[in-house]
Amino acid sequence: MSDSHLGIPNYHKSLEREKILVKWLDDIKSSAQEIYLLGDIFDFWFEYKHVVPRGYVRLFGKLAELSDSGISINYFIGNHDMWIKNYFEEQLALIIYKEPILCKYNEKIFFIGHGDGLGNGDLGYKFIKKIFSNKILQWLFSWIHPSIAFRIALFFSRRSRLARGDSDMEFKGCDNERLFRFAKEIAEKVTVNYFVFGHRHLPLEMPVKNQIIYYNIGDWFNHFTYLVFDGENMELKKYI
């Protein structure tokens, strides 16, 4: 699953979605062998050395419980939570990925990632990402008191298109879906059975070529969808 953007549009609606996410994790804990969280679980996350941002204790407790039980939990850093460092690894035993990966299950090859910044175009975002990823700027930001830093971040988050409810939820057509175009390009170079991304917020299942399938798993802001691989088949499901 991906893109729950906890923190927006306000505390109460965010808490409501967090409780749904925790219930889903509790429901799947008896059958899940491995869980992939494909980024933007939080609408803003900045990790301080000695301070844990307020909130999300239900989610953190459930993730710790699942990882302690032996379930492998993979967390892909997205464009809203790119300031994750080592807290999730040390305290929750999550496996953190900063870039997409190739992995194999039952002879099926998966290309998995959050999806931001992949493929051609979107130069404005790629430029901003370089700025936000700059270690010096991150160090300077870390000196801002957390109360002030998070107040600034949430001020802008809660005025985003997603928080206002007018984000783009329409299918743009194959030629205009950037991640689908990227999947087609990669499929010409690398052997892959399934492409799996978040970021787009729209549940999609689209054939690439020769039984290669592209999935976008939607979000937990509007759709509450997730993707399951049972060892043989992939299925895009809706929780609520």
C-alpha positions as MATLAB code, in Angstrom:
seq = 'MSDSHLGIPNYHKSLEREKILVKWLDDIKSSAQEIYLLGDIFDFWFEYKHVVPRGYVRLFGKLAELSDSGISINYFIGNHDMWIKNYFEEQLALIIYKEPILCKYNEKIFFIGHGDGLGNGDLGYKFIKKIFSNKILQWLFSWIHPSIAFRIALFFSRRSRLARGDSDMEFKGCDNERLFRFAKEIAEKVTVNYFVFGHRHLPLEMPVKNQIIYYNIGDWFNHFTYLVFDGENMELKKYI';
ca = [
       0.000    0.000    0.000;
       1.046    3.610   -0.206;
       0.139    7.285   -0.012;
      -1.940    7.662    3.134;
      -0.526   11.185    3.641;
      -1.168   11.162    7.366;
      -1.271   14.676    8.791;
      -3.694   16.231    6.301;
      -6.185   17.760    5.858;
      -6.510   18.044    9.649;
      -5.809   16.091   12.839;
      -9.195   14.360   13.103;
      -9.423   13.146    9.503;
      -5.804   12.026    9.609;
      -6.438   10.070   12.816;
      -9.469    8.431   11.224;
      -7.355    7.196    8.293;
      -4.574    6.088   10.642;
      -7.033    3.903   12.577;
      -8.262    2.336    9.322;
      -4.668    1.637    8.262;
      -3.866    0.058   11.628;
      -6.992   -2.118   11.422;
      -5.962   -3.291    7.951;
      -2.482   -4.188    9.214;
      -4.069   -6.095   12.076;
      -6.369   -7.943    9.661;
      -3.521   -9.103    7.405;
      -0.991  -10.000   10.089;
      -2.020  -13.669   10.163;
      -1.510  -14.176    6.417;
       1.135  -11.647    5.364;
       4.690  -12.874    4.899;
       6.031   -9.552    3.678;
       4.600   -6.036    3.514;
       5.559   -3.200    1.194;
       4.777    0.405    2.113;
       5.486    2.441   -1.008;
       6.000    5.874    0.476;
       4.168    9.055    1.425;
       2.654    7.337    4.429;
       3.063   10.757    6.043;
       2.350   14.019    4.276;
       5.414   15.435    6.005;
       8.112   13.720    8.000;
      11.383   15.189    9.149;
      13.601   13.117   11.391;
      15.483   14.840   14.187;
      18.361   13.188   16.020;
      16.769   13.184   19.472;
      13.126   14.142   18.848;
      10.277   11.987   17.516;
       7.543   14.010   15.781;
       4.263   14.004   17.653;
       1.513   11.567   16.657;
       1.115    8.302   14.730;
       1.686    6.154   17.845;
      -0.989    3.637   16.793;
       0.700    3.050   13.463;
       4.189    2.853   14.942;
       3.030    0.387   17.584;
       1.387   -1.863   14.990;
       4.417   -1.787   12.683;
       6.688   -2.685   15.614;
       4.354   -5.534   16.556;
       4.356   -6.957   13.025;
       8.109   -6.666   12.553;
       8.684   -8.243   15.979;
       6.488  -11.164   14.900;
       8.819  -11.851   11.967;
       6.964  -10.119    9.134;
       9.376   -8.283    6.861;
       8.233   -4.679    6.293;
       9.749   -2.755    3.386;
       9.409    1.033    3.369;
      10.093    3.044    0.212;
      10.801    6.697    0.814;
       8.450    8.959   -1.155;
       8.537   12.613   -2.050;
       6.716   13.680    1.136;
       8.786   11.602    3.561;
      12.219   11.835    1.936;
      13.718   13.095    5.214;
      13.564    9.652    6.825;
      16.943    8.611    8.203;
      17.435    5.677   10.594;
      14.644    5.912   13.190;
      12.328    3.480   11.383;
      15.165    0.995   10.931;
      16.376    1.156   14.521;
      13.055    1.342   16.365;
      10.610   -0.452   14.049;
      13.007   -2.792   12.181;
      11.724   -1.580    8.815;
      13.812   -2.113    5.683;
      14.258    1.304    4.054;
      14.674    1.896    0.308;
      15.527    5.229   -1.280;
      15.330    3.977   -4.876;
      13.216    1.433   -6.795;
      14.284   -2.187   -6.607;
      14.063   -5.394   -8.609;
      13.099   -8.481   -6.610;
      11.905  -12.014   -7.325;
       9.121  -14.080   -5.749;
       8.216  -17.532   -7.087;
      10.071  -16.875  -10.343;
       8.158  -13.621  -10.896;
      10.266  -10.458  -11.185;
       8.944   -7.246   -9.658;
      10.050   -3.666  -10.263;
       8.886   -1.792   -7.154;
       9.186    1.855   -6.130;
       7.319    4.907   -4.935;
       7.365    6.379   -8.433;
       8.338   10.015   -7.992;
      10.875   11.468  -10.405;
      10.998    8.427  -12.702;
      11.087    8.735  -16.461;
      11.382   11.781  -18.666;
       9.845   15.150  -17.889;
       8.660   16.595  -14.561;
      11.834   18.695  -14.478;
      10.416   21.161  -11.971;
       9.854   18.460   -9.390;
      13.241   16.858  -10.055;
      14.921   20.216   -9.406;
      13.004   20.694   -6.149;
      13.853   17.136   -5.081;
      17.559   17.889   -5.467;
      17.142   20.913   -3.215;
      15.183   18.977   -0.570;
      17.738   16.148   -0.720;
      20.684   18.460   -0.155;
      22.471   17.387    3.045;
      23.549   20.910    3.969;
      20.018   22.289    3.637;
      18.657   19.375    5.661;
      21.223   20.078    8.369;
      20.238   23.748    8.444;
      16.542   22.855    8.644;
      17.248   20.500   11.547;
      18.294   23.519   13.637;
      14.793   24.963   13.431;
      12.804   24.088   16.539;
      10.507   21.113   15.727;
       7.380   23.000   16.795;
       8.159   25.755   14.301;
       9.424   23.446   11.546;
       6.341   21.218   11.599;
       4.015   24.187   11.828;
       5.567   25.607    8.654;
       5.446   22.250    6.844;
       1.851   21.482    7.796;
       0.788   24.996    6.857;
       1.788   24.294    3.268;
       0.659   20.637    3.340;
      -2.854   21.558    4.391;
      -3.092   23.965    1.462;
      -1.982   21.409   -1.098;
      -4.261   20.217   -3.894;
      -4.655   16.843   -2.194;
      -5.664   18.369    1.145;
      -8.141   20.686   -0.589;
      -9.707   17.725   -2.366;
      -8.989   18.861   -5.922;
      -6.026   16.626   -6.789;
      -5.994   15.003  -10.233;
      -7.801   11.659   -9.932;
      -8.563   11.162  -13.623;
      -6.869    8.630  -15.860;
      -4.814   10.596  -18.378;
      -4.559    7.940  -21.069;
      -1.638    5.579  -21.643;
       0.483    8.107  -23.497;
       0.128   10.685  -20.714;
       0.692    8.441  -17.710;
       4.353    9.133  -16.924;
       4.943    6.022  -14.823;
       3.342    3.771  -17.417;
       5.593    5.237  -20.116;
       8.559    4.641  -17.824;
       7.498    0.997  -17.345;
       7.329    0.494  -21.110;
      10.859    1.872  -21.494;
      12.274   -0.340  -18.743;
      10.481   -3.425  -20.112;
      12.539   -3.056  -23.292;
      15.784   -3.330  -21.309;
      15.089   -5.520  -18.262;
      13.125   -8.714  -17.697;
      10.182   -7.797  -15.481;
       6.775   -9.389  -14.863;
       5.184   -6.704  -12.730;
       5.748   -2.979  -12.261;
       4.362   -1.728   -8.942;
       4.235    1.963   -7.996;
       2.457    4.362   -5.666;
       2.649    8.169   -6.003;
      -0.055    8.460   -8.681;
      -2.971    8.035   -6.198;
      -5.093    6.282   -8.820;
      -5.594    2.473   -8.785;
      -4.454    1.205  -12.187;
      -3.853   -2.195  -13.768;
      -2.519   -1.915  -17.310;
      -0.829   -4.397  -19.671;
       2.621   -3.262  -20.798;
       3.429   -6.054  -23.269;
       3.728   -9.858  -23.396;
       1.876  -10.416  -20.096;
       3.915   -7.730  -18.323;
       1.570   -5.700  -16.131;
       1.849   -2.215  -14.675;
       0.118   -1.531  -11.351;
      -0.433    1.657   -9.476;
      -1.804    0.760   -6.083;
      -3.820    3.936   -5.548;
      -3.837    5.574   -2.126;
      -5.248    5.521    1.402;
      -6.566    9.059    1.131;
      -9.420    8.511   -1.322;
      -9.348    4.879   -2.491;
      -7.998    2.657    0.323;
      -6.659    0.138   -2.181;
      -3.789   -2.314   -1.928;
      -2.110   -4.999   -4.008;
      -1.703   -8.664   -3.073;
       0.602  -11.305   -4.548;
      -0.480  -14.753   -3.332;
       2.484  -16.593   -4.819;
       0.864  -17.051   -8.214;
      -1.403  -14.116   -9.029;
      -1.621  -10.371   -8.407;
      -4.882   -8.775   -7.281;
      -5.732   -5.116   -6.665;
      -8.122   -4.955   -3.726;
     -10.140   -2.295   -1.907;
     -10.268   -2.299    1.890;
     -13.251   -0.021    2.486;
];
